[in-house]
Every structure is written in structure tokens, then in C-alpha cells.
Amino acid sequence: MRQDQGEWREIKFHDYAAIFKIPGLYEHLFHDLLRCQSPAVVRRLLEEEVDREGGERTRLRVLDVGAGNGLMAEELSDWGVGFTVGVDILPEAAEAAHRDRAGVYKDYHVLDLAHLSPRERGALRESEFNVLTCVAALGFADIPPRAFREAYNSIVPGGWVAITLKEEFLQGDDRSGYCRLIRDLSGSGALEARTSRRYLHRLGARGEAYHYVAMTGKKVHDA
Ligand SMILES: C[S@@+](CC[C@H](N)C(=O)[O-])C[C@H]1O[C@@H](n2cnc3c(N)ncnc32)[C@H](O)[C@@H]1O
């Protein structure tokens, strides 16, 4: 939240750069004040699914998209995944992750997934990621569907997908493009959906509740 001419307004994408520059500010705003729970919710959901299938967490090679300053990677590291590579459009996010959570990422790329060069695309695919996480980054005009599709196509068939989406994005009148994308992924057989859980993502600037949906699934083929 931020005060503009006496009015509180929601944080927009470009505010993140300034927030990430100040150690602890992102955690204080979103997690202490606005009670964001998304990284912990997604970790639990993914953990349950991987355990249910008898998968080995140490074999997980995670691509964490919209990685920010590394809160999701910290959850994954505590759980004991093989490794996590972060991607974010903001250099300030990468700097904050290195500064505040050194070691939780094996690597961190500052990339605009909506406009990848063939070389960048090839480099991501070479890593053969078998998990895609995208947490608290599909909600407030953050990552566009086109960029998400690139991320989806960067993991191997059989890989896990674990994301959170603003619940309005799943409704018929949604204009973000996500409702259609998720429907296409399932309808075309590109994604085998597993779990879906509605939860309180965080509070808004005026104390209102923002509900998101955390989803897991298995990629079958490219989108
Ligand atoms: C609310 S933060 C979430 C950070 C982290 N996943 C977490 O759970 O704390 C959203 C992040 O998405 C990133 N982002 C927005 N648009 C993006 C894009 N097109 N490509 C990559 N990252 C993007 C922002 O820079 C920001 O770091």
C-alpha cells in the first residue's frame, strides 16, 4: 500500500524495485502487516503432492518465476529440494535475493519472460527443470500470460507446476487472460491438474481480504 495525495492505493509492479532496495521492507509490508502466506501455502501443497507420489525432494530442480527476494526459494531450501533457480524481471529483486538470502538460489536470472531471446530460451530449457513455481506473481498485473507460457514450456514433461493465482483470474469474465490459459492448459491435455486450494493470500491496504487459489499439477506437454 502507498499514500498518494491522501489516498491509500495498492502497490503496483514498479513499486517493487524501491521496496526491494530496503532490507526487510518487503517482509515487513507483505508478511508482517498484510499477512501474506503464499510461499508457505505453496510449499505445503507441493510437499503433500510429491510425498503422495513417493517423489524424492532432492531430485527436484525448481524454476522459481517472479522470484522476488527469495521467500519461496527459502521455503524450498528448508524443505530440501535439489536446487532452485530464480527468474525475475527486476534487477533489484536479484540484488535483494543475493543480499538477504544468499545461497537459496543456485542461480538467478534477470529476464523478461515475455520477450526472451532464442539464446535465453535455450539456456532455460537446457537446465531441464522439473518444477515450476510462480508464487504471488500472478495477481496484480504482474506476470502476463505470455510470460507464464514461456516459463511453463521451460520445464520438462512430467514436471510439477505449483502456482498461485488471484481467484478473479479463474472466473468467466476475467480479462487478464489467465482464465483462458488455465482452461486451455487443462483442456488440451498439456496440464494434468492435481490440487487446487482457495486461501487468504494477504490483506489489502484497507484490511480487505485477497483470496488466491494455489494450484498444483503435472505438465504433460508444452502449452
Ligand atoms: C509479489 S512479488 C512475489 C515475489 C515472491 N515470489 C514471493 O512470493 O515473495 C512479484 C514478483 O513478480 C515479478 N514480476 C513481475 N512481472 C514479471 C515478469 N514479466 N517477469 C518476471 N518477473 C516479474 C516482480 O518483479 C516481483 O518480484
The ligand as an SDF file (V2000), in Angstrom:
LIG
                    3D

 27 29  0  0  0  0  0  0  0  0999 V2000
    4.6950  -10.0010   -5.1870 C   0  0  0  0  0  0  0  0  0  0  0  0
    6.2710  -10.3680   -5.8240 S   0  0  0  0  0  0  0  0  0  0  0  0
    6.3760  -12.0770   -5.3560 C   0  0  0  0  0  0  0  0  0  0  0  0
    7.7920  -12.4950   -5.0330 C   0  0  0  0  0  0  0  0  0  0  0  0
    7.9480  -13.9050   -4.4880 C   0  0  0  0  0  0  0  0  0  0  0  0
    7.5020  -14.9090   -5.4240 N   0  0  0  0  0  0  0  0  0  0  0  0
    7.2450  -14.0710   -3.1540 C   0  0  0  0  0  0  0  0  0  0  0  0
    6.3730  -14.9500   -3.0470 O   0  0  0  0  0  0  0  0  0  0  0  0
    7.5670  -13.3370   -2.2100 O   0  0  0  0  0  0  0  0  0  0  0  0
    6.0080  -10.4400   -7.5850 C   0  0  0  0  0  0  0  0  0  0  0  0
    7.3120  -10.5120   -8.3750 C   0  0  0  0  0  0  0  0  0  0  0  0
    6.9930  -10.7570   -9.7600 O   0  0  0  0  0  0  0  0  0  0  0  0
    7.9660  -10.0550  -10.5340 C   0  0  0  0  0  0  0  0  0  0  0  0
    7.4930   -9.8620  -11.9200 N   0  0  0  0  0  0  0  0  0  0  0  0
    6.5040   -9.0490  -12.3620 C   0  0  0  0  0  0  0  0  0  0  0  0
    6.3990   -9.1200  -13.7030 N   0  0  0  0  0  0  0  0  0  0  0  0
    7.3340  -10.0020  -14.1140 C   0  0  0  0  0  0  0  0  0  0  0  0
    7.7150  -10.5280  -15.4150 C   0  0  0  0  0  0  0  0  0  0  0  0
    7.1060  -10.1280  -16.5540 N   0  0  0  0  0  0  0  0  0  0  0  0
    8.7250  -11.4420  -15.4730 N   0  0  0  0  0  0  0  0  0  0  0  0
    9.3480  -11.8440  -14.3110 C   0  0  0  0  0  0  0  0  0  0  0  0
    9.0340  -11.3790  -13.0870 N   0  0  0  0  0  0  0  0  0  0  0  0
    8.0370  -10.4800  -12.9820 C   0  0  0  0  0  0  0  0  0  0  0  0
    8.1370   -8.7550   -9.7760 C   0  0  0  0  0  0  0  0  0  0  0  0
    9.3280   -8.0880  -10.1370 O   0  0  0  0  0  0  0  0  0  0  0  0
    8.1370   -9.2370   -8.3150 C   0  0  0  0  0  0  0  0  0  0  0  0
    9.4350   -9.5220   -7.8530 O   0  0  0  0  0  0  0  0  0  0  0  0
  1  2  1  0
  2  3  1  0
  2 10  1  0
  3  4  1  0
  4  5  1  0
  5  6  1  0
  5  7  1  0
  7  8  2  0
  7  9  1  0
 10 11  1  0
 11 12  1  0
 11 26  1  0
 12 13  1  0
 13 14  1  0
 13 24  1  0
 14 15  1  0
 14 23  1  0
 15 16  2  0
 16 17  1  0
 17 18  1  0
 17 23  2  0
 18 19  1  0
 18 20  2  0
 20 21  1  0
 21 22  2  0
 22 23  1  0
 24 25  1  0
 24 26  1  0
 26 27  1  0
M  CHG  2   2   1   9  -1
M  END
$$$$
